[in-house]
Amino acid sequence: MTDPQTQGEVTALLQASRAGDGDAGDALYRLVYGELKGIALRHLATMGRQIVDPTELVNEALLRLLGDRIDAQNRQHFFRIAATAIRYTLIDLIRQRQAEKRGGGAIITRFDEALEQAQDGAMPDQRWLEVEAALAAFEGPYPRQCRTLELAYLVGLKQHEIADALAVNVRTVERDLRFAKAWLREELAR
């Protein structure tokens, strides 16, 4: 995904941040921002239409991520944490937007139902909330398989990169992805 020098820089900045270097967090932000925005764009592209601004999504996720003490050990661990932060931030932004649509302080002047409809008839943000609920149910009993799915579809890692990040072999990643997709397909069909 990135060159080894950048991987080393991310790891070094994570270590400096954990050691209390305040400037390391800012440097890490600048170093990973573009890659995280790419993750957000890929993730939002799977929804069929953009339901939140990718820049807003990445900024919110990074504020959450860098606002806390980052316990990531290396670049792969950081991006596993970042993928989860993006996922949860997206859900929060969708819920906030839905609350505003229901009169949570916003004045709605126009509602174009044709634009809000997905191909299957559900609104894209509502469909994503259904996917998120399924992922949350999946994550409890199958945490590694959920991480595998996030790294493949949210972060966009290749199978060998996922294997390295999760310390498993590529065949395990392949099985996890097949299982996760089948489980989610069945869960969402209900």
C-alpha positions as CSV (number, residue, x, y, z in Angstrom):
1,M,0.0,0.0,0.0
2,T,2.8,2.4,0.8
3,D,6.5,2.2,0.6
4,P,8.6,0.8,3.5
5,Q,10.0,4.2,4.4
6,T,6.5,5.6,5.0
7,Q,5.6,2.5,7.0
8,G,8.6,3.1,9.2
9,E,7.7,6.8,9.6
10,V,4.2,5.9,10.7
11,T,5.5,3.4,13.3
12,A,8.1,5.9,14.5
13,L,5.5,8.6,14.9
14,L,3.2,6.3,16.8
15,Q,6.0,5.4,19.2
16,A,6.9,9.1,19.7
17,S,3.2,9.9,20.3
18,R,2.9,7.2,22.9
19,A,6.0,8.6,24.5
20,G,4.3,11.9,24.9
21,D,5.7,13.9,21.9
22,G,2.8,16.3,21.1
23,D,4.2,17.2,17.7
24,A,4.2,13.5,16.6
25,G,0.4,13.4,16.5
26,D,0.4,16.4,14.1
27,A,3.0,14.8,11.9
28,L,1.2,11.5,11.9
29,Y,-2.0,13.4,10.9
30,R,-0.3,14.9,7.9
31,L,1.4,11.7,6.9
32,V,-1.7,9.5,7.0
33,Y,-4.4,12.0,6.0
34,G,-4.3,11.2,2.2
35,E,-4.4,7.5,2.8
36,L,-7.3,7.7,5.2
37,K,-9.2,9.9,2.8
38,G,-8.6,7.2,0.1
39,I,-10.1,4.7,2.5
40,A,-13.1,6.9,3.2
41,L,-13.6,7.4,-0.6
42,R,-13.5,3.7,-1.3
43,H,-15.8,3.0,1.6
44,L,-18.3,5.6,0.5
45,A,-18.1,4.4,-3.1
46,T,-19.5,1.1,-2.0
47,M,-22.7,2.8,-0.9
48,G,-23.7,3.8,-4.4
49,R,-23.9,7.5,-3.7
50,Q,-22.1,9.8,-1.4
51,I,-24.1,10.2,1.7
52,V,-21.5,12.2,3.7
53,D,-18.5,14.2,2.6
54,P,-15.3,12.1,2.7
55,T,-13.3,15.0,4.0
56,E,-15.7,15.5,6.9
57,L,-15.7,11.8,7.6
58,V,-11.8,11.6,7.7
59,N,-11.5,14.8,9.7
60,E,-14.0,13.5,12.3
61,A,-12.4,10.1,12.5
62,L,-9.0,11.6,12.8
63,L,-10.1,14.0,15.6
64,R,-11.4,11.0,17.5
65,L,-8.4,8.8,16.8
66,L,-5.8,11.4,17.5
67,G,-7.7,12.9,20.4
68,D,-7.2,9.8,22.4
69,R,-3.9,8.2,23.2
70,I,-3.1,5.9,20.2
71,D,-2.1,2.5,21.4
72,A,-1.2,1.3,17.9
73,Q,2.0,-0.7,17.8
74,N,2.8,-0.2,14.1
75,R,1.3,1.0,10.8
76,Q,-0.8,-2.0,10.2
77,H,-2.3,-1.8,13.7
78,F,-2.9,1.9,13.3
79,F,-4.9,1.4,10.1
80,R,-6.9,-1.4,11.7
81,I,-7.9,1.1,14.4
82,A,-8.4,3.8,11.8
83,A,-10.8,1.6,9.8
84,T,-12.9,1.0,12.8
85,A,-12.8,4.7,13.7
86,I,-14.0,5.6,10.2
87,R,-16.8,3.0,10.4
88,Y,-18.1,4.3,13.7
89,T,-17.7,7.9,12.7
90,L,-19.7,7.2,9.5
91,I,-22.5,5.7,11.6
92,D,-22.5,8.7,13.9
93,L,-22.7,11.1,11.0
94,I,-25.5,9.2,9.4
95,R,-27.5,9.1,12.6
96,Q,-26.9,12.8,13.2
97,R,-28.1,13.6,9.7
98,Q,-31.2,11.4,10.1
99,A,-32.0,13.2,13.4
100,E,-31.7,16.5,11.6
101,K,-34.0,15.3,8.9
102,R,-36.6,14.3,11.5
103,G,-36.6,17.9,12.8
104,G,-33.6,17.9,15.1
105,G,-33.2,21.6,14.6
106,A,-32.7,21.7,10.9
107,I,-35.3,23.2,8.5
108,I,-36.0,20.9,5.6
109,T,-37.2,22.8,2.5
110,R,-37.0,20.1,-0.1
111,F,-37.0,16.3,0.0
112,D,-36.4,14.6,-3.3
113,E,-37.4,11.1,-2.6
114,A,-36.0,9.8,-6.0
115,L,-32.5,10.9,-4.9
116,E,-32.8,9.4,-1.5
117,Q,-33.9,6.0,-2.9
118,A,-31.3,3.2,-3.4
119,Q,-31.7,0.6,-6.0
120,D,-33.4,-1.8,-3.6
121,G,-35.8,0.9,-2.3
122,A,-34.0,1.6,0.9
123,M,-32.3,4.9,1.5
124,P,-28.5,4.5,1.2
125,D,-27.9,5.7,4.7
126,Q,-30.6,3.5,6.1
127,R,-29.1,0.6,4.2
128,W,-25.7,1.3,5.7
129,L,-27.2,1.4,9.2
130,E,-28.5,-2.1,8.4
131,V,-25.1,-3.2,7.3
132,E,-23.5,-1.7,10.4
133,A,-26.0,-3.5,12.6
134,A,-25.1,-6.7,10.9
135,L,-21.4,-6.0,11.3
136,A,-21.9,-5.2,15.0
137,A,-23.7,-8.6,15.4
138,F,-20.9,-10.3,13.4
139,E,-18.1,-8.7,15.3
140,G,-19.0,-10.1,18.7
141,P,-18.6,-13.8,17.9
142,Y,-16.2,-13.4,15.0
143,P,-13.8,-10.4,15.7
144,R,-11.0,-11.6,13.5
145,Q,-13.3,-12.2,10.5
146,C,-14.8,-8.7,11.1
147,R,-11.3,-7.1,11.1
148,T,-10.5,-9.1,7.9
149,L,-13.6,-7.7,6.2
150,E,-12.8,-4.1,7.4
151,L,-9.3,-4.3,6.2
152,A,-10.3,-5.7,2.8
153,Y,-13.2,-3.4,2.1
154,L,-12.7,-0.4,4.2
155,V,-8.9,0.0,4.1
156,G,-8.5,-1.7,0.7
157,L,-5.6,-4.0,1.8
158,K,-4.7,-7.0,-0.4
159,Q,-5.0,-10.4,1.1
160,H,-1.3,-10.8,1.9
161,E,-1.3,-7.4,3.6
162,I,-4.3,-8.4,5.7
163,A,-2.5,-11.6,6.6
164,D,0.5,-9.6,7.8
165,A,-1.6,-7.1,9.7
166,L,-3.5,-9.9,11.5
167,A,-0.6,-12.3,11.9
168,V,-2.4,-15.1,10.0
169,N,-1.7,-16.8,6.7
170,V,-3.3,-15.9,3.4
171,R,-5.5,-19.0,3.3
172,T,-7.0,-18.0,6.7
173,V,-7.8,-14.5,5.2
174,E,-9.4,-16.1,2.2
175,R,-11.6,-18.4,4.4
176,D,-12.4,-15.4,6.7
177,L,-13.5,-13.3,3.8
178,R,-15.7,-16.1,2.3
179,F,-17.3,-16.7,5.6
180,A,-17.8,-13.1,6.4
181,K,-19.4,-12.3,3.1
182,A,-21.7,-15.3,3.3
183,W,-22.7,-14.5,6.9
184,L,-23.5,-10.9,6.1
185,R,-25.4,-11.8,2.9
186,E,-27.6,-14.1,4.9
187,E,-28.0,-11.6,7.7
188,L,-29.0,-8.8,5.4
189,A,-31.4,-10.9,3.4
190,R,-33.6,-11.3,6.5
